[in-house]
Amino acid sequence: MNNRQKFFLVVFSFFTIGMVFSQETLQTVTERGNTTTQRLGLYLGGVIANHNLLIDGPTMDYRDPVFINGNLDYLGIALKDAAIRFDTPLDAIDNAPSSLIFAYPNSGIPYVRRFGQDHTIFKIWSPRNSNNAYESTLALVNGDGEEEFLDLYNMNYPTNRTFGIRMQKRGTGQYKPFHFEYSDGSETYPVFTLKSDKSSYFYGNMSIGALDSKGYMLAVAGDFIAESATVKLEADWPDYVFSEEYSLMSLSELEKYIQINKRLPNLPSADEVKEDGIDLGEMNRKFLEKIEEITLHIIKMNKDYKDLREENSLLRGELEKLKKG
């Protein structure tokens, strides 16, 4: 064999060996118990029995480590009595290893479960009756025993057709206040809080039937009814009317004021009420002020009446004496 023949033999040998090792399959990799940097294709399906399929590497250079092309069944991954788990060696919150599991157990209630300091955190529940989903629930759960959870539910029972949000507890769980708030990540802006004792707290202005409260804490565009209402004023209650220092307008002065202004002193005009409305607390205070002023006038008139009667009695006596004399 000459040198030229030897050269072609060596080249053919390297080419053949390269072809053999470049045609990697999942079977050849698993049989060797080795790893590969080549892409593998499962075009007719594949089975890995009692073994792990490990796709290792600190980075994939933004390549898809596993790619499943679409098929006519619209199915990407089918799991039977299994779950999907994500592991992290160091959870930034717990400062410890943690796992996140997506599971669909035989209970028929799929859930997301976190192993670490917390447990089940998310569930989708749809119990069935005669193959009709009567209730659908999307739940955020705290604790494996479901001691506390918040769920978004859709009831479709024959006697109960409702949709809403509810806080539930079981066992040793406790009801927690429900907060609605905005946050930009650094600061929180609370809107309202609901408590289990049926009380609620709003952190800003509230409008009913209107988009703008015009700066009022509560604005109602329409009628409302209440069995009781309590108004606490910061201004003085008109007990000052009965103090000796209070300057009471005489009836003649009041008459002149009414003739000129067509209203009582210190009360708003009809145009002002139409434009600005009335402050119930302040208006009640002013009404009481007027009532107390009227009371003082009545007391004074009563004294004047008594004085006139006494004076009239004396005059009648003098007149009787003159007639007899």
C-alpha positions in Angstrom: 0.0 0.0 0.0 1.6 3.3 -1.1 1.5 6.5 0.8 -1.3 7.9 -1.2 -3.5 4.9 -0.4 -2.6 5.1 3.3 -3.6 8.8 3.4 -7.1 8.2 1.9 -7.5 5.2 4.3 -6.8 7.5 7.3 -9.1 10.2 6.1 -11.9 7.7 5.4 -11.5 6.2 8.9 -11.8 9.6 10.6 -14.8 10.5 8.5 -16.5 7.2 9.4 -15.8 7.5 13.1 -17.1 11.1 13.0 -20.3 10.0 11.4 -20.9 7.4 14.0 -20.4 9.7 16.9 -22.2 12.6 15.4 -25.4 10.6 15.0 -26.3 10.7 18.6 -29.5 9.2 19.8 -31.2 9.2 23.2 -30.6 5.4 23.3 -26.9 5.7 22.7 -26.5 8.4 25.3 -28.5 6.5 28.0 -26.8 3.2 27.2 -23.4 4.8 27.7 -24.6 6.4 30.9 -22.9 9.5 29.5 -23.8 13.1 28.5 -23.9 14.8 25.1 -23.7 18.2 23.7 -25.6 17.3 20.6 -29.3 18.0 20.0 -31.5 14.9 20.3 -34.7 14.2 18.4 -37.6 11.9 19.4 -39.6 11.7 16.2 -41.3 8.4 16.9 -41.5 8.7 20.6 -39.2 7.4 23.3 -39.1 5.8 26.7 -36.7 6.3 29.6 -37.4 3.6 32.2 -36.1 4.1 35.7 -33.6 6.7 34.6 -33.2 10.4 34.7 -32.9 12.7 31.7 -30.6 15.4 32.7 -30.1 18.6 30.7 -27.1 20.2 32.4 -25.2 23.4 32.0 -24.8 26.8 33.7 -26.3 28.5 30.6 -28.2 27.5 27.5 -27.2 30.6 25.6 -30.9 31.4 25.4 -31.5 28.2 23.4 -34.5 26.0 24.2 -33.2 23.1 26.4 -36.3 21.1 25.5 -38.5 21.9 22.5 -41.7 20.1 21.8 -43.1 20.9 18.4 -46.9 21.1 18.1 -48.9 18.0 17.1 -52.4 17.4 15.9 -53.5 16.5 19.5 -52.5 20.0 20.8 -50.5 18.2 23.4 -47.1 19.2 24.6 -46.4 17.1 27.7 -48.6 14.4 29.1 -48.0 13.4 32.8 -49.7 10.4 34.5 -49.7 10.4 38.3 -46.8 12.8 38.2 -46.0 16.5 38.8 -43.8 19.2 37.5 -41.2 20.6 40.0 -39.0 23.6 39.9 -36.0 23.6 42.3 -33.9 26.4 43.5 -30.8 25.8 45.8 -31.2 29.1 47.6 -34.6 30.9 48.0 -34.0 34.6 48.4 -36.9 34.9 50.8 -36.3 31.9 53.0 -32.5 31.8 52.5 -32.8 28.0 52.1 -33.6 25.5 49.3 -37.1 25.6 48.0 -39.3 23.9 45.4 -42.4 24.8 43.4 -44.6 21.9 42.3 -47.5 21.9 39.8 -49.7 18.9 40.5 -53.0 17.4 39.4 -53.7 14.6 41.9 -56.6 12.0 41.8 -58.7 14.4 43.8 -59.3 16.3 40.6 -58.2 19.6 42.1 -55.1 20.9 40.5 -52.8 23.0 42.6 -49.5 24.8 42.9 -47.5 23.8 46.0 -44.4 25.4 47.4 -42.0 23.5 49.6 -40.1 25.7 52.0 -41.6 27.9 54.7 -45.0 27.8 53.0 -47.1 25.0 51.5 -50.0 24.9 49.1 -50.6 28.4 47.6 -52.9 28.0 44.7 -55.8 25.6 43.8 -58.4 25.3 41.1 -61.5 23.5 42.3 -64.6 22.5 40.3 -66.7 19.9 42.0 -69.2 18.2 39.7 -72.7 16.8 40.1 -74.0 14.7 37.2 -71.2 16.0 35.0 -72.3 19.6 35.6 -69.8 22.0 37.2 -71.9 23.6 39.9 -69.1 25.5 41.5 -65.7 26.8 40.2 -63.2 28.2 42.7 -59.8 29.8 42.2 -58.2 29.7 45.6 -55.1 31.2 47.3 -54.3 28.9 50.2 -52.1 29.3 53.3 -51.2 26.0 54.8 -51.6 22.4 53.7 -54.6 22.0 56.0 -56.2 24.9 54.2 -56.4 26.8 57.5 -56.9 30.1 55.6 -57.6 30.8 52.0 -59.1 33.4 49.7 -61.1 32.2 46.8 -62.7 33.7 43.7 -65.9 31.6 43.2 -68.6 31.1 40.7 -71.7 29.3 42.0 -74.1 27.8 39.5 -76.3 25.7 41.8 -80.1 25.5 41.0 -80.8 27.5 44.2 -77.6 29.6 44.4 -76.3 31.5 41.4 -73.7 33.9 42.6 -70.2 35.1 41.8 -67.8 36.7 44.3 -64.7 36.8 46.5 -64.6 35.2 50.0 -62.1 34.7 52.8 -62.5 31.2 54.4 -60.9 29.5 57.4 -60.7 25.9 58.7 -59.5 24.4 61.9 -57.1 26.8 63.7 -57.2 29.3 60.9 -58.1 33.0 61.6 -59.9 35.5 59.5 -57.7 38.2 58.2 -58.6 41.7 57.1 -59.1 42.1 53.3 -57.1 45.0 51.9 -57.5 46.6 48.5 -54.5 48.7 47.7 -52.1 50.0 44.9 -48.4 49.7 45.1 -45.5 50.8 42.9 -43.1 48.4 44.6 -41.7 50.9 47.0 -44.8 52.5 48.4 -48.3 51.2 49.1 -51.5 53.2 48.5 -54.4 51.7 50.5 -57.9 52.1 49.2 -60.2 50.2 51.6 -60.1 47.5 54.2 -62.9 44.9 55.1 -62.9 43.1 58.4 -64.7 39.9 59.5 -66.8 41.9 62.0 -68.5 43.4 58.9 -66.8 46.7 59.4 -65.0 48.5 56.6 -62.6 51.4 56.3 -62.0 53.7 53.3 -58.8 55.6 53.2 -59.9 58.4 50.8 -63.0 60.1 49.4 -66.0 58.0 48.3 -68.5 58.7 45.7 -71.9 57.0 45.1 -73.6 57.6 41.8 -70.9 60.2 40.8 -67.3 60.0 39.5 -66.1 63.1 41.4 -66.7 63.6 45.1 -65.7 67.3 44.8 -63.3 66.9 47.7 -65.9 65.6 50.1 -65.2 62.4 52.1 -68.6 61.0 51.0 -70.6 62.2 48.0 -74.0 60.7 47.1 -75.7 61.7 43.9 -79.2 61.0 44.9 -81.4 60.1 47.9 -80.4 58.1 50.9 -82.2 56.9 54.0 -80.9 56.1 57.5 -82.5 55.3 60.8 -80.0 57.4 62.6 -77.3 59.9 61.9 -74.8 61.5 64.3 -72.9 64.6 63.4 -70.1 65.8 65.6 -69.1 69.5 65.1 -65.8 71.1 65.8 -67.5 74.5 66.0 -69.1 75.7 69.3 -72.6 74.5 70.0 -74.8 77.6 70.4 -75.0 77.6 74.2 -73.2 81.0 73.9 -76.6 82.5 73.0 -77.5 82.2 76.7 -74.4 83.9 78.0 -74.6 87.4 79.4 -72.1 88.7 76.8 -74.2 87.6 73.9 -75.6 90.5 71.8 -79.2 89.7 71.0 -80.6 91.5 68.0 -83.8 93.4 68.9 -87.0 92.6 67.1 -87.0 95.9 65.4 -83.5 95.4 64.1 -84.4 91.9 63.0 -87.4 93.2 61.1 -85.2 95.7 59.2 -82.7 92.9 58.4 -85.4 90.7 57.0 -86.9 93.5 54.9 -83.5 94.1 53.3 -82.1 90.6 53.0 -85.2 88.4 52.8 -83.7 85.9 55.2 -82.6 85.4 58.8 -79.2 86.6 59.9 -76.3 84.1 59.6 -78.3 81.8 57.4 -77.5 81.1 53.7 -79.6 82.5 50.9 -81.6 80.4 48.5 -79.0 80.9 45.8 -76.1 79.9 48.1 -78.0 76.7 49.0 -78.7 75.9 45.3 -75.0 76.4 44.5 -73.2 74.9 47.5 -75.8 72.8 49.3 -76.0 72.8 53.1 -73.9 71.5 55.8 -76.3 69.5 58.0 -74.2 69.8 61.1 -73.6 73.5 60.7 -77.2 74.2 59.6 -78.5 72.4 62.7 -76.2 74.5 64.8 -77.5 77.7 63.2 -81.1 76.6 63.5 -80.6 76.0 67.2 -79.0 79.4 67.5 -82.2 81.0 66.0 -84.4 78.9 68.3 -82.5 80.0 71.3 -82.6 83.6 70.2 -86.4 83.3 69.7 -86.6 81.7 73.2 -84.8 84.7 74.7 -87.2 87.0 72.9 -90.2 85.0 74.2 -88.8 85.1 77.7 -88.3 88.9 77.4 -91.8 89.4 76.0 -93.3 87.3 78.8 -91.5 89.5 81.4 -92.8 92.6 79.6 -96.3 91.1 79.6 -96.1 90.4 83.3 -94.9 93.9 84.0 -97.8 95.4 81.9 -100.3 93.3 83.7 -99.0 94.5 87.1 -98.9 98.0 85.9 -102.4 97.6 84.5 -103.6 96.2 87.8 -102.2 99.2 89.7 -103.8 101.6 87.3 -107.2 99.8 87.6 -106.9 100.1 91.4 -106.2 103.8 91.3 -109.1 104.3 88.9 -111.5 102.5 91.3 -110.3 104.7 94.2 -111.0 107.8 92.1 -114.5 106.6 91.3 -115.3 106.0 94.9 -113.8 109.3 96.1 
